[in-house]
Amino acid sequence: MHALTPELAPVVENGNLLLAVIIPLFGSLVVMTMKKHPNLREFISSCSSVLLFIMVLTFIPAIKAGQTLHFTLFELLPGLSISLRADGFSMIFALVASSLWIIAVYYSMGYMRAHDEPCQTRFNACFALAIFGAIGVAFSDNLLTLYLFYEIVSVCTYPLVAHHQDAESYDGARKYIIYLTTTAKFFLLPAIILIYVLSGSLDFPHSINAGIIPSSAKDWVVIMLYVFCIFGFAKNGVMPFHHWLPGAMVAPTPVSALLHAVAVVKVGVFCTTRTMLYVFGVDVMDKLNLGIPTAYFVGFTIIAASMIALSKDNLKARLAYSTVSQLSYIILGVALLTPHGIEGGLIHIVNHAFSKITLFFCAGAIYIAAHKKYISEMSGLGRTMPFTFGAFAVASLSMIGAPPVAGFVSKWYLLVGSMEASQVGILLILIASTVLNVGYFAPITYKAFFGKRPGGQAETGIKEAPLSMLIPILIAVTISVIIGIYPNFMMQFVRMVIG
């Protein structure tokens, strides 16, 4: 294993961290009062998203200068507080969540109006509350604060999954909330309590080496706590606690995009990797041989979910299992415990987000424009919806890991990281998953552009979705290409974690 020696960063108190977290909360409260004023409601949502992004951007100079921003709300017990922090790791997720919220808000306006969805005020308010939880997770300074915001995301996204208020949506929402709250209560919360008892603190250190677990802790206890944390953060989609994710596909497409790209699953993998690196630490994971077994364990999720995706004809279901698979890339990279492996895992938080939100946006546009949700029905649609299916094709290349799209950067670092760790098995898993990615994405694009419509007849009346949906799609896919060609802006924050 290569030595990882992050430099200690000076800590600077900054109350703007609290303001950044409050912006989406305040926006959601104002939106709730705008039921009779839809235009004003959407104006408030869009303004809140832009303000949050600007606020997150203001932290960049200090973080790039090597500072760690900090703000304590209140202290409960010695070593136990509700406090916020911005460092390189925080900025990875905060920049993704805040920027994609802007795109998602504008896309949602077009989708919800075009589909004449009910309860749009509740939808917008809960959407903002989910971002409130996600930003809180990004800027959490300790495991307790992280847990509280993690639970906020679960509660606030439940109404979004149940949005249609029919038997199918209630069933999906019930599965969603049971999986997430049960794993958090029975695995995560006991682990957090025991970690505090053992260490006397839940604060994240500034180095990823040592973690906070004392050396006096028995090995079997540390291993148990580690397993509890991996399964407790069930939003990470690791099998066998992944069934909530495909079940949540009954929600409207903007919600699916939120779940898979912006808030929920990214909260899961962010919390998981934050805990792996800053609670247990690289040294402890290496000493107890936790890293490589974790990599192989999530490697099973990568392969199994990809194979299930191959069997799905429903486009959103195929994308859902693709998400289950792709999330485990992030955990696998960190579990390799090598510099390139960790970098590949963390940068995939960014790369997957922009590409996957593009794919779900495209799925929504196809449904709005053509009323098709099964891949077998999409033959020839690419010729009448070239921008939508063109964006889908580019985002698919990112999921596959082809240059010059963002996913190539992730795959490259993961492959190099597996060689650094001398893990041929992990290398084969990554190669096999790439082949499977091609297997479940390529046929969609091929059918769309080269397939024949049923009966050989072209359908009339089908055209691109409204511009309010198409423009966010094109923006998201363009960003995927840009961060694939110029990855260094986000990689600078990733490298701050390594040092």
Buried (B, 14 or more C-beta within 10 A) or exposed (E): BBEBEBEEBEBEEBEBBBBBBBBBBBBBEBBBEBEEEBEEBBBBBBBBBBBBBEBBBEBBEBBEEEBBBBBBEEEEEEBBBBBBBBBBBBBBBBBBBBBBBBBBBBBBBBBBBBBEBEBBBBBBBBBBBBBBBBBBBBBBBBBBBBBBBBBBBBBBBBBBBBBBEEEEBBEBBBBBBEBBBEBBEEBBBBBBEBBBEBBBBBBBBBBBBBBBBEEEBEEEEBBBBBBBBBBBBBBBBBBEBBBBBBBBBBBBBBBBBBBBBBBBBBBBBBBBBBBBBBBBBBBBBBEBEBBBEBBBBBBEBBBBBBBBBEEBEBBBBBBBBBBBBBBBBBBBBBBBBBBBBBBBBBBBBBBBBBBBBBBBBBBBBBBBBBEBBEBEBBBBBBBBBEBBBBBBBBBBBBBBBBBBBBBBBBBBBBBBBBBBBEBEEBBEBBEBBBEBBBBBBBBBBEBBBEBEBEEEEEEEEBEBBBEBBBBBBBBBBBBBBBBBEEBEEBBBBBBBBBB
